[in-house]
Amino acid sequence: MSVNPADSSAADALAILDALDAFVYSKDLDGNYVFANKAVQNLFGASLEGIRGRDDSHFFDLEQSNELRVNDQQVIAGGVTVQREEHDVIKDTGEERVYLTTKGPLRNAAGEVVGMCGISLDITPRR
């Protein structure tokens, strides 16, 4: 990856997010993905186009991963940032993963919450 810090652009920002060993994403008010970096795409086995517009029920077993939705709703309804451990079960594989997750609200120019963003680090190997 070649990034010139003096000439930052949206493409540079995307390259940086894709280079991280972390899951970075954003969702709209309905919990549908708007953005997912390469790590998320690899985890879900889907391109950004295959992820965008879908909610977590397509990718996680929400009967076993409900805290994910609870945390999202706390961010969206309360307009607050939360940091939590989330225990999520990948729908396609049944694999349980543990993430240290930080989620925060996305606001428009008027300060209204219009979505949320998050970054999740897989801490399963440390357990």
N, C-alpha and C positions, 0 to 999 in steps of 0.2 A: 504494500500500500504506500503510495506516495502522496503526501498531503503537505501543502505549503501553508503554514499558519498565518502568514502575512496576507494570503489571498483566500480566505475561508469562503466556502460556498455550501449550498445545500448538498451537493454531491460529496464534498469533503466530510460533512457531518454524517451522511449515510455510510460512507466508507469507515469512519471511526466507529459508529455503532455496530457495523458488521464485523469489525475486527475484535470487538470485545468478547471475552469468554463469559458472557452473561446474556440473559434473555431480556430484551428491551422491547416494549410494546406500548401501544395506546389503544384505547377503546372509546366508543361513543357512549352517550347516556344510556343506551339500551344494552350495553355490554358487548357490542359487536366490535371485533378488531378493526382498527383503521390502519395500524402500522404494526409490523413485526420484523425484527432484524433477522439476519441469517441464522442465528442460534435458535430462535423460535421456529423458523421455517424448517430447520433440520429436525428439531424435536417433534414437530407435528407431521413431518414428511410431506410438506406441501409448500408450494410457492406462495409469495405474498398475495397473488391473485386468488389462490385457493383458500387463503385465510381471511382476507379482507371481507367484512360483511357477515362473518360467522361469529357465533358466541362460543363460550367455553364448553357447552354441551357437545360440540363436535369433536373436541380434543381431549377432554377429561371426563372421568367417571364422576359425575357431580354428586351421586349418592354417597361416595366416599370422599369427595373433595369439596364439600359444601363451604368450608371456611374461605375458599377462594372467592366465592360469590359474596359472602358476608363482608369480607374485607373490601371488595370492589364497591359494594353499596354504601359502606361507611364513608369511603372517600367521596363518592358522588353525592350522597345525600347530605353529608356533613361538611363537605368542602375542606376536609382535613387530610393531612399526610399520615399514613400509617406505616409502621415497620413491624413485620410479623414473620414468624416461621409458618410456612404453609406445607401441609402434607398433601400432595396431589397424586392421583392415580391416572396414568396415561391410558386413555380409552383403548387404543389399538393394541397395546402390549400388556396391560394390567400391571405394569411396573409402578411401584410407589417411589416417588422422589420427594425429597425434602428441600425446600428453597427458603433462603433468607430473602424476603421480598420487601421492597419499599414501593409504595404506591402513593400518588398524589394527584390532586385535581388539575385539570386543564381549564383555563378560564379565557373568555373572550375579552375584548377591549373594555366592556362594561363591568367586568369582574364576575360575570355569571359562569358557573361551572358548566362546561360544554362536553366534558369527557374526563378521562383519566389516563395517566401514564404510569408505567411501572418498570422496575428493573428487578430481576430475580436472579440470585446466585444459587446454583445447585450445591448444597452442602451435604448431600447424601453420603459421599465418600468419607466425610468427617465423623459420621455417626457410628 
